[in-house]
Every structure is written in structure tokens, then in C-alpha cells.
Amino acid sequence: MSVAPVPLAPDVARRLRLHAQGVAPADPSRADDGPVDVVRRMVALQGQDLPAVLRAIALRSRPGTTVDDVRAAFDAGDLVRGWTQRGTLFATTPRDLAALVSLTGERMLHTGRRVRDAEGLDDAVVDRAEAVAREALADPGPDGGVTRTAMTERWRDAGVPVEGSAATT
């Protein structure tokens, strides 16, 4: 049994889309939502570009929420990023990350192994990349983080391939 589509006026369609994306004018029941509440409600937000996901979460949070407020939630461990659904980062809560990985982890590991094989990245290269990353994260520098550029340079210096899709997966 099929259901006929309901025609929507463009302004109604836009309003519904903004509401579904959590960026509609403040819903009184969500007026006090902070960054963690926003992410928990949405389960996961695509977060490959950290500055963009920080802004996206702040935009959906209570009025006056800043990017620094969202970054503080990440710094406190209340929000995290992980590869939960496909080969891109998503922002979520630690609890939801665990639930998502329990559902998608096996598929993500299988996909990762296929990409590694296609790129010619054997266990020795992966182990070397991991060791370099762990070392960098153990001594992240004055800003408390390691930029993608800095990590890429560390990998290059250690002989880890950083060109082509191997560098972006």
C-alpha cells in the first residue's frame, strides 16, 4: 500500500527542514539545551571538520553558547568524535559512541581492512603510524592538541605513507 505524497509550500518545507536539523527558532522545551544535550538528542553529527562541528553544535545549543563552550565539552570528555557510521568522523557522546560502535564496529573494521589492503598498508606500517600518533598525543604541545598537519608531518618523518587516499581514510 502506497501513500500519496503531501504537497508542501516551500516556506513550510524549509521550516520543517530547519526544525529537523535542530536549527529552527528556539523550541521552548529545548531553550536550556547545552552542547551535550544537543548532541545526545541528535545521536551523532558529522564532525570531520572540527571548527564546523563546533559551530554546528553551538548554533543548536541554548542562546549565548559559544564555540569555546562546545570545545570545553569535548575537553571534559562529555563529547567525543569517532568513526561510527562510515569513513568520516562523527561527534557524539561517549555513551552513544559505545552504542554506535557495538552496532557498526565489525563493519567499520572490515571496511578499514579492505582500505588498508587496497592501499598496501601492512601491519608494520599501521603499527608505526599508531606509535607515532600515541607519542604525539602523549606530548600534544601548548595548545593541548595535535593538528592534522603536525600529525601528517610526524608520519611522513617516520616513513608512514601520507599521500593519496591512505592519508585521508
Residue frames as qw, qx, qy, qz and C-alpha x, y, z in Angstrom:
[[0.000, 0.891, 0.455, 0.000, 0.00, 0.00, 0.00],
 [0.450, 0.193, 0.001, 0.872, 1.50, 3.31, -1.03],
 [0.126, -0.781, -0.402, 0.462, 0.84, 6.69, 0.49],
 [0.408, 0.767, 0.231, 0.439, 0.49, 9.71, -1.74],
 [0.448, -0.014, -0.229, 0.864, 3.00, 12.47, -1.00],
 [0.094, -0.859, -0.435, 0.253, 1.63, 15.55, 0.72],
 [0.431, 0.626, 0.086, 0.644, 2.42, 18.73, -1.17],
 [0.464, -0.643, -0.266, 0.548, 4.21, 21.34, 0.95],
 [0.214, 0.970, 0.017, 0.111, 4.61, 25.03, 0.31],
 [0.642, 0.451, -0.346, 0.514, 8.32, 25.93, 0.03],
 [0.134, -0.629, 0.390, -0.659, 8.28, 28.00, 3.23],
 [0.854, -0.358, 0.164, -0.341, 6.69, 25.11, 5.17],
 [0.944, 0.182, -0.182, 0.206, 9.23, 22.65, 3.75],
 [0.371, 0.577, -0.397, 0.610, 12.11, 24.99, 4.77],
 [0.454, -0.577, 0.328, -0.595, 10.70, 25.41, 8.28],
 [0.969, -0.179, 0.049, -0.164, 10.28, 21.64, 8.71],
 [0.809, 0.360, -0.278, 0.372, 13.83, 21.04, 7.45],
 [0.090, 0.625, -0.416, 0.654, 15.29, 23.61, 9.86],
 [0.704, -0.463, 0.251, -0.476, 13.33, 22.06, 12.71],
 [0.997, 0.022, -0.078, 0.018, 14.50, 18.54, 11.82],
 [0.663, 0.427, -0.312, 0.529, 18.11, 19.78, 11.72],
 [0.577, -0.557, -0.400, 0.444, 17.74, 21.42, 15.13],
 [0.329, -0.046, 0.035, 0.942, 18.31, 24.96, 13.86],
 [0.130, -0.700, -0.533, -0.458, 14.73, 26.25, 13.85],
 [0.188, -0.619, 0.216, -0.732, 13.86, 29.12, 16.15],
 [0.001, -0.238, 0.835, -0.496, 14.15, 28.02, 19.76],
 [0.606, -0.374, -0.645, -0.278, 11.68, 25.39, 20.87],
 [0.400, -0.691, 0.243, -0.551, 10.64, 26.45, 24.41],
 [0.940, -0.323, 0.061, -0.086, 11.11, 22.89, 25.67],
 [0.869, 0.119, -0.017, 0.480, 14.73, 22.97, 24.46],
 [0.073, 0.954, -0.056, 0.284, 15.63, 26.53, 25.45],
 [0.469, -0.773, 0.424, -0.060, 18.15, 25.32, 28.04],
 [0.971, 0.150, 0.083, 0.165, 19.83, 22.65, 25.88],
 [0.254, -0.790, 0.470, 0.300, 23.57, 22.79, 26.19],
 [0.346, 0.560, -0.676, -0.333, 26.05, 21.23, 23.78],
 [0.100, -0.130, 0.983, -0.089, 25.83, 17.74, 25.32],
 [0.504, 0.392, 0.594, -0.490, 22.00, 17.83, 25.25],
 [0.523, 0.634, -0.212, -0.529, 22.07, 18.84, 21.58],
 [0.265, 0.437, -0.836, -0.202, 24.44, 16.05, 20.57],
 [0.261, 0.037, 0.921, -0.288, 22.61, 13.48, 22.69],
 [0.570, 0.485, 0.364, -0.553, 19.30, 14.44, 21.02],
 [0.581, 0.641, -0.323, -0.384, 20.81, 14.13, 17.53],
 [0.973, -0.114, 0.183, 0.086, 22.86, 10.99, 18.45],
 [0.653, -0.193, 0.343, 0.647, 25.70, 11.91, 16.07],
 [0.321, 0.908, 0.019, -0.269, 26.66, 14.91, 13.96],
 [0.819, 0.404, 0.002, 0.408, 29.12, 14.64, 11.12],
 [0.386, -0.903, 0.095, 0.164, 32.30, 16.06, 12.56],
 [0.829, 0.247, 0.082, 0.494, 35.18, 15.64, 10.11],
 [0.275, 0.571, -0.065, 0.771, 35.86, 19.38, 10.15],
 [0.414, -0.378, -0.624, 0.544, 36.31, 20.23, 13.83],
 [0.002, 0.141, 0.126, -0.982, 35.71, 24.01, 13.54],
 [0.414, -0.161, -0.483, -0.754, 32.50, 23.35, 11.59],
 [0.560, -0.379, -0.735, -0.046, 31.12, 20.79, 14.05],
 [0.284, -0.271, -0.496, 0.775, 31.92, 23.09, 16.98],
 [0.196, 0.060, -0.087, -0.975, 29.90, 25.85, 15.29],
 [0.491, -0.214, -0.669, -0.515, 27.09, 23.46, 14.33],
 [0.481, -0.386, -0.737, 0.276, 26.70, 22.31, 17.94],
 [0.141, -0.244, -0.310, 0.908, 26.90, 25.87, 19.32],
 [0.277, -0.071, -0.363, -0.887, 24.25, 27.00, 16.82],
 [0.579, -0.313, -0.671, -0.342, 21.86, 24.30, 18.03],
 [0.444, -0.260, -0.667, 0.540, 22.53, 24.99, 21.72],
 [0.171, -0.820, -0.460, 0.294, 20.95, 27.49, 24.11],
 [0.274, 0.903, 0.048, 0.326, 21.31, 31.14, 23.09],
 [0.238, -0.896, 0.355, -0.117, 24.71, 32.51, 24.01],
 [0.896, -0.206, 0.336, 0.202, 26.53, 29.17, 23.64],
 [0.186, 0.839, -0.434, -0.270, 29.94, 29.74, 22.10],
 [0.799, 0.393, -0.454, 0.037, 32.37, 27.55, 20.21],
 [0.121, 0.484, -0.712, 0.494, 34.55, 27.66, 23.33],
 [0.666, -0.202, 0.435, -0.571, 31.65, 26.21, 25.36],
 [0.945, 0.229, -0.095, -0.214, 31.42, 23.31, 22.90],
 [0.549, 0.522, -0.590, 0.278, 35.19, 22.80, 22.90],
 [0.265, -0.450, 0.640, -0.563, 35.05, 22.67, 26.72],
 [0.880, -0.036, 0.233, -0.414, 32.52, 19.81, 26.48],
 [0.857, 0.394, -0.323, 0.073, 34.96, 17.93, 24.22],
 [0.234, 0.586, -0.613, 0.475, 37.89, 18.74, 26.52],
 [0.519, -0.349, 0.536, -0.567, 35.93, 17.43, 29.51],
 [0.004, -0.083, 0.990, 0.116, 35.20, 14.17, 27.66],
 [0.464, 0.364, 0.561, -0.581, 31.44, 14.85, 27.63],
 [0.720, 0.632, 0.014, -0.286, 31.55, 14.88, 23.82],
 [0.543, -0.346, 0.661, 0.385, 33.79, 12.76, 21.59],
 [0.590, 0.568, -0.307, -0.485, 34.43, 12.15, 17.91],
 [0.529, -0.211, 0.816, 0.096, 34.72, 8.72, 16.32],
 [0.311, 0.204, -0.699, -0.611, 34.31, 6.77, 13.09],
 [0.473, 0.064, 0.715, -0.511, 30.90, 5.38, 13.89],
 [0.717, 0.466, 0.369, -0.364, 28.93, 5.02, 10.66],
 [0.791, 0.568, 0.088, 0.208, 31.31, 5.38, 7.74],
 [0.735, 0.058, -0.052, 0.674, 34.77, 6.65, 6.89],
 [0.079, 0.630, -0.037, 0.771, 34.24, 10.09, 8.38],
 [0.195, -0.043, -0.676, 0.709, 34.26, 11.43, 11.91],
 [0.376, -0.652, -0.474, -0.457, 31.05, 11.97, 13.85],
 [0.058, -0.325, 0.523, -0.786, 30.59, 13.90, 17.10],
 [0.678, -0.401, -0.538, -0.300, 28.60, 12.08, 19.75],
 [0.529, -0.679, 0.350, -0.369, 28.51, 11.36, 23.48],
 [0.013, -0.427, 0.901, -0.077, 30.71, 8.63, 24.97],
 [0.560, 0.112, 0.732, -0.372, 27.62, 6.55, 25.77],
 [0.723, 0.580, 0.125, -0.354, 26.23, 6.87, 22.25],
 [0.293, 0.664, -0.666, -0.172, 29.68, 6.17, 20.79],
 [0.274, -0.222, 0.923, -0.153, 29.73, 2.85, 22.62],
 [0.647, 0.370, 0.560, -0.361, 26.24, 2.00, 21.37],
 [0.583, 0.716, -0.178, -0.341, 27.02, 3.02, 17.78],
 [0.140, 0.577, -0.800, -0.087, 30.29, 1.08, 17.73],
 [0.479, -0.042, 0.846, -0.231, 28.51, -2.00, 19.09],
 [0.685, 0.541, 0.388, -0.297, 26.27, -1.81, 16.02],
 [0.589, 0.796, -0.117, -0.077, 28.78, -0.71, 13.36],
 [0.362, -0.740, 0.549, 0.139, 32.20, -1.72, 14.70],
 [0.726, -0.022, 0.654, 0.211, 32.54, -5.02, 12.87],
 [0.590, 0.719, 0.328, 0.169, 31.60, -3.43, 9.54],
 [0.046, 0.975, -0.216, -0.017, 33.96, -0.50, 10.15],
 [0.530, -0.540, 0.623, 0.198, 36.86, -2.86, 10.95],
 [0.723, 0.281, 0.588, 0.227, 36.13, -4.89, 7.80],
 [0.408, 0.894, 0.147, 0.110, 35.97, -1.72, 5.68],
 [0.207, -0.897, 0.378, 0.100, 39.19, -0.44, 7.24],
 [0.670, -0.261, 0.649, 0.249, 40.98, -3.71, 6.49],
 [0.659, 0.564, 0.447, 0.219, 39.84, -3.55, 2.83],
 [0.185, 0.979, -0.074, 0.054, 41.12, 0.03, 2.51],
 [0.448, -0.705, 0.526, 0.162, 44.43, -0.95, 4.12],
 [0.735, 0.047, 0.621, 0.269, 44.84, -3.85, 1.71],
 [0.529, 0.769, 0.307, 0.185, 43.98, -1.68, -1.30],
 [0.029, 0.976, -0.200, 0.077, 46.49, 0.96, -0.18],
 [0.763, 0.321, -0.448, 0.337, 49.22, -1.57, 0.57],
 [0.230, -0.666, 0.432, -0.563, 49.35, -0.64, 4.25],
 [0.706, -0.057, -0.700, 0.092, 50.60, -3.70, 6.10],
 [0.659, -0.671, -0.332, 0.067, 50.55, -4.27, 9.85],
 [0.637, -0.177, -0.111, 0.742, 54.07, -2.88, 10.25],
 [0.118, 0.374, 0.179, 0.902, 53.07, 0.47, 8.69],
 [0.482, -0.670, -0.362, -0.433, 49.89, 0.64, 10.77],
 [0.742, -0.493, -0.299, 0.342, 51.85, -0.18, 13.93],
 [0.476, 0.022, -0.020, 0.879, 54.40, 2.54, 13.11],
 [0.121, -0.527, -0.272, -0.796, 51.63, 5.08, 12.45],
 [0.631, -0.658, -0.382, -0.150, 49.97, 4.15, 15.74],
 [0.699, -0.327, -0.233, 0.592, 53.22, 4.50, 17.69],
 [0.268, 0.212, 0.085, 0.936, 53.87, 7.94, 16.18],
 [0.339, -0.605, -0.347, -0.631, 50.29, 9.05, 16.93],
 [0.710, -0.584, -0.377, 0.115, 50.48, 7.81, 20.52],
 [0.583, -0.147, -0.135, 0.788, 53.77, 9.64, 21.02],
 [0.055, 0.374, 0.199, 0.904, 52.31, 12.84, 19.57],
 [0.502, -0.628, -0.375, -0.461, 49.20, 12.60, 21.73],
 [0.725, -0.442, -0.369, 0.378, 51.27, 11.94, 24.86],
 [0.371, -0.407, -0.017, 0.834, 53.04, 15.27, 24.29],
 [0.353, 0.717, 0.575, 0.175, 50.44, 17.41, 22.48],
 [0.334, 0.339, 0.085, 0.875, 52.12, 20.79, 22.84],
 [0.037, -0.073, -0.381, 0.921, 50.99, 24.07, 24.40],
 [0.479, -0.053, -0.177, -0.858, 47.50, 24.18, 22.86],
 [0.584, -0.082, 0.683, -0.432, 46.63, 20.70, 24.16],
 [0.837, 0.403, 0.302, -0.215, 46.15, 19.14, 20.73],
 [0.426, -0.247, 0.652, 0.576, 47.89, 17.91, 17.63],
 [0.502, 0.564, -0.073, -0.652, 46.85, 19.40, 14.31],
 [0.904, 0.337, 0.261, -0.030, 46.29, 17.23, 11.27],
 [0.492, 0.807, -0.292, 0.144, 49.21, 18.99, 9.57],
 [0.225, -0.692, 0.648, -0.226, 51.53, 18.29, 12.50],
 [0.805, -0.111, 0.564, -0.147, 50.47, 14.64, 12.67],
 [0.822, 0.566, 0.063, 0.012, 50.93, 14.24, 8.92],
 [0.259, 0.819, -0.479, 0.182, 54.45, 15.67, 9.21],
 [0.504, -0.493, 0.676, -0.215, 55.27, 13.29, 12.06],
 [0.889, 0.173, 0.414, -0.088, 54.04, 10.34, 10.00],
 [0.651, 0.739, -0.159, 0.074, 55.99, 11.49, 6.94],
 [0.022, -0.773, 0.600, -0.206, 59.16, 11.83, 9.06],
 [0.618, -0.290, 0.702, -0.201, 58.60, 8.28, 10.36],
 [0.027, 0.220, -0.863, -0.454, 58.24, 6.88, 6.84],
 [0.373, 0.423, 0.780, -0.273, 54.47, 6.33, 7.02],
 [0.181, 0.318, 0.601, 0.711, 52.81, 6.92, 3.61],
 [0.066, 0.544, 0.447, -0.707, 50.75, 10.13, 3.72],
 [0.185, 0.257, -0.434, -0.843, 49.89, 10.61, 0.04],
 [0.364, -0.125, -0.774, -0.503, 46.69, 9.62, -1.78],
 [0.654, -0.472, -0.291, -0.515, 43.65, 8.15, -0.12],
 [0.707, -0.162, -0.573, 0.381, 45.82, 6.45, 2.51],
 [0.217, 0.094, -0.329, 0.914, 46.24, 9.90, 4.04],
 [0.376, -0.190, -0.018, -0.907, 42.51, 10.62, 4.21],
 [0.720, -0.251, -0.553, -0.335, 40.93, 7.35, 5.30]]
